[in-house]
């Protein structure tokens, strides 16, 4: 299956798309194949993103419904309304614990 990772972020470096010449002066007949190829890449990418076709419902400033993530990632949330700080620290092992309010998360690495 085609993948978006095969494209460069530099437009001029995308001279071939799906094996079809896309450089300046290329055959106009190849443009149909290129458009279909890019459409397949977009669809494949969308299929890999859970909920890409739907918006997260919001009611009164709060997410409603199920929040599901597949394979990676998460939503940051606190269990109680008093936990509003939300700071995250990544510190070397042995570092002093930061002085902070409830709701702070500290990760130590070695």
N, C-alpha and C positions, 0 to 999 in steps of 0.2 A: 504494500500500500504506500502511496506517496506520503511524504512527511514534510512539514514546514521547516524542519531543521536542515533540509538540504539547500534552502535558500540563504543567500547572503543578505546582511542588513545594508550592504552597499549596492544600490541598484545596478550599477555598471558591471558588477561581478555576476549578475544573473543572465549571462549571455545564452545559456542553454536551460530550458525548462522542460522537464519530462523528456529529455532526449531530443527536443526540437530546438532548432536555432532561433533565438530571440534577439540576436544582436541587430544593430542598425542595418538596414537594407535587407533584412530577412524576407523570406517568401510570405506574402500575405496569406497564402493558403495554410500556413502553419499556425497562424493566430487562433484559429478555431480549436486546434488541438491544445494549444497553450492555455486558452481560457477554460476548456474542459478539465485539463490537468489541475489548474489552480482551484477550480470548483471542488474537485475531489479532495484536494489537500484541506481546504476549508471545512468540508463536511467531516473528514476523518478527525480533524482537530476538534471540532465541535462535539463529536461523539465521545471524545476522551475527557471532556469537561462536564462533570455532573451538574445538571440544572442549567446548562448554558442557554437553553431556549426559554427559561422561565425566570422571572424576577423573584427575589426574596420578598415575601409579603411583610409589610410593616404596618403595625397598628399602634397608634399612640406613641410612636418613637421606639417601639420594641419589635424585634423580629418575632413573627408568629409562625407556627407550623414547625415541621422537622427541619433541622439543619444537618444535612448529611454531607460528609466529605469522603471521597474515595481515593485511596492510595496515598495521599499526602495532604498536608495542610490542616489547619484547624481555625476555629473562630475563638478569639479571646473573650472570655466572659468571667464574671465574678459570681460566686454563689450567693452573696448577700449584698444588699444595697449599701452597707457601710464600707465595703471594699471597693473603693473608687480610684485608688492610686494608679494601678496598672503599670508601674515601672518594672522593667526586666533588666537584670544585671547578669553579665557573663564575666566571671572573675577567675584568676588563677587559683588553684587549690592552695589553701593556707591563708588566703586573703581574709581580712577582717570583714565581718558581716556588715553590710551597709545599715546605717541608722535610717529607718524609713517607716512609713505608715503601714498599716495592715493592707494586704493585697499585693505586696511587692513579691516578685519571684526572683530567686537568685540561683544561677547555675554556676557550679564550680567545675573547672576543667584541670587536667594534669598534663 
